[in-house]
Amino acid sequence: MYAVHYFEKKNLLLNQLLNQVPAQGSQIKIKGRKANILAVNEVAPNKYHVFVELEVVKKQAVVSALDKKKRR
């Protein structure tokens, strides 16, 4: 078992105990968001730091013209 710590920049996202360490360049899901693995560093024999880049969430714009109409 390996202790895997997932980081985005300097923010800790998730800690997991895994049987296999994820490979660099693969895609995973963390907290429902897609992420690409940038680097994997071995800190101790059973401890790994995995640096990821999360996919940007695009927010949909609210149609303001419909909101301004007066309804009768």
Secondary structure as a PSIPRED ss2 file (coil, helix, strand):
# PSIPRED VFORMAT (PSIPRED V4.0)

   1 M C   1.000  0.000  0.000
   2 Y E   0.000  0.000  1.000
   3 A E   0.000  0.000  1.000
   4 V E   0.000  0.000  1.000
   5 H E   0.000  0.000  1.000
   6 Y E   0.000  0.000  1.000
   7 F E   0.000  0.000  1.000
   8 E E   0.000  0.000  1.000
   9 K C   1.000  0.000  0.000
  10 K C   1.000  0.000  0.000
  11 N E   0.000  0.000  1.000
  12 L E   0.000  0.000  1.000
  13 L E   0.000  0.000  1.000
  14 L E   0.000  0.000  1.000
  15 N E   0.000  0.000  1.000
  16 Q E   0.000  0.000  1.000
  17 L E   0.000  0.000  1.000
  18 L E   0.000  0.000  1.000
  19 N C   1.000  0.000  0.000
  20 Q C   1.000  0.000  0.000
  21 V C   1.000  0.000  0.000
  22 P C   1.000  0.000  0.000
  23 A C   1.000  0.000  0.000
  24 Q C   1.000  0.000  0.000
  25 G C   1.000  0.000  0.000
  26 S C   1.000  0.000  0.000
  27 Q E   0.000  0.000  1.000
  28 I E   0.000  0.000  1.000
  29 K E   0.000  0.000  1.000
  30 I E   0.000  0.000  1.000
  31 K C   1.000  0.000  0.000
  32 G C   1.000  0.000  0.000
  33 R E   0.000  0.000  1.000
  34 K E   0.000  0.000  1.000
  35 A E   0.000  0.000  1.000
  36 N E   0.000  0.000  1.000
  37 I E   0.000  0.000  1.000
  38 L E   0.000  0.000  1.000
  39 A E   0.000  0.000  1.000
  40 V E   0.000  0.000  1.000
  41 N E   0.000  0.000  1.000
  42 E E   0.000  0.000  1.000
  43 V E   0.000  0.000  1.000
  44 A E   0.000  0.000  1.000
  45 P C   1.000  0.000  0.000
  46 N C   1.000  0.000  0.000
  47 K E   0.000  0.000  1.000
  48 Y E   0.000  0.000  1.000
  49 H E   0.000  0.000  1.000
  50 V E   0.000  0.000  1.000
  51 F E   0.000  0.000  1.000
  52 V E   0.000  0.000  1.000
  53 E E   0.000  0.000  1.000
  54 L E   0.000  0.000  1.000
  55 E C   1.000  0.000  0.000
  56 V C   1.000  0.000  0.000
  57 V C   1.000  0.000  0.000
  58 K C   1.000  0.000  0.000
  59 K C   1.000  0.000  0.000
  60 Q C   1.000  0.000  0.000
  61 A C   1.000  0.000  0.000
  62 V C   1.000  0.000  0.000
  63 V C   1.000  0.000  0.000
  64 S H   0.000  1.000  0.000
  65 A H   0.000  1.000  0.000
  66 L H   0.000  1.000  0.000
  67 D H   0.000  1.000  0.000
  68 K H   0.000  1.000  0.000
  69 K C   1.000  0.000  0.000
  70 K C   1.000  0.000  0.000
  71 R C   1.000  0.000  0.000
  72 R C   1.000  0.000  0.000
